[in-house]
C-alpha cells in the first residue's frame, strides 16, 4: 500500500471544501434571485469540478492532479482583474503544482493508478 502524502491530502480537502462551499453559496444566490443564467451554470460546473478533483486526488488518480492544476490555472486567468488577485492566484497555482508533482506525490499517483487498473 502506498501512503498518501500529507500535501496531497491537504490539497484534496481544500478542493473538496471549495467545491462544496462554492456550490452551496452560489446555489443559494441563484435560488434567491429566482433566475438561472448561463453564467450560473458555468460557476456551478467549476465548483463541481473542484469537488471531483478533491475526491479523486484522495483516491490517487493521476488525471485528478492534472485537472486540479488546470482548475486553479483557469482561476488565474479569470481572477487577473487586479494585480493583487492575479499574483495571489499565481502563488497558489505554483504551490499546488509543486505539491502535486514533487517526487513523493508522483510515486503516490503512479502506484495508485497501477493498483486501480
ZAZA-138467 format. One record per residue (C-alpha): x, y, z; residue in three letters. Coordinates in pm, whole numbers, plus 50000, padded with zeros to 5 digits. Each point is the difference from the previous one (the first is absolute). Layout:
N
XYZALA ...
//
This chain:
117
500005000050000UNK 501325033949900UNK 499485026650268UNK 498435032849885UNK 502245030350063UNK 498615025550244UNK 500285027349736UNK 497704980649767UNK 497504994550281UNK 499975036950090UNK 499575010849637UNK 497234974449949UNK 498125013150303UNK 500535035749878UNK 498394990849666UNK 497174981450175UNK 499345029950223UNK 500125025149715UNK 497704978049794UNK 497424994450271UNK 499985035550138UNK 500105016049655UNK 497224978149865UNK 497855006950307UNK 500685037450011UNK 499415005749629UNK 497004976850002UNK 498395020450276UNK 500635031949800UNK 498354984649694UNK 496974989350202UNK 499745034150168UNK 499995017449661UNK 497314976349867UNK 501894999049673UNK 502524977249839UNK 502435013249741UNK 502694984449782UNK 502725014550225UNK 498384983550301UNK 500324965949835UNK 503705006349929UNK 500665010750358UNK 498264969350141UNK 501884977949753UNK 503355014050117UNK 499034993150361UNK 498994964649909UNK 503344995049824UNK 501825011450315UNK 498074974350203UNK 500804972449749UNK 503695009750014UNK 499984996650377UNK 498334965949998UNK 502314985449739UNK 503155015750144UNK 499214980550317UNK 499584968849787UNK 503385005849836UNK 498855004949643UNK 502725015949789UNK 497535018349774UNK 498565017350308UNK 503255017550081UNK 500215012949643UNK 496385011550017UNK 500675016750336UNK 502895019949852UNK 497925009349694UNK 497145010750228UNK 502165024250199UNK 501715011849679UNK 496545008949870UNK 499455020350313UNK 503265018349936UNK 498665009549657UNK 496625012450123UNK 501205016250323UNK 502635022249841UNK 497675029950028UNK 502515015650238UNK 503714994550046UNK 499544990050364UNK 497404972949923UNK 502004987949702UNK 503244996750193UNK 498234982750290UNK 498494974249764UNK 503344994749823UNK 501634992650337UNK 497214975550087UNK 500394983649658UNK 503764996450051UNK 499584985050348UNK 497354975249886UNK 502004989749692UNK 503144995850208UNK 498224978950261UNK 498224977849747UNK 503104993849787UNK 502714995750260UNK 501644965249999UNK 498014986250295UNK 496695010449837UNK 501074986349658UNK 500704966550163UNK 496635000350175UNK 498075007649681UNK 501994974949794UNK 499444971650248UNK 496375009050059UNK 499314999349626UNK 501734966249969UNK 497994985750290UNK 496755014149861UNK 500494984349658UNK 
//
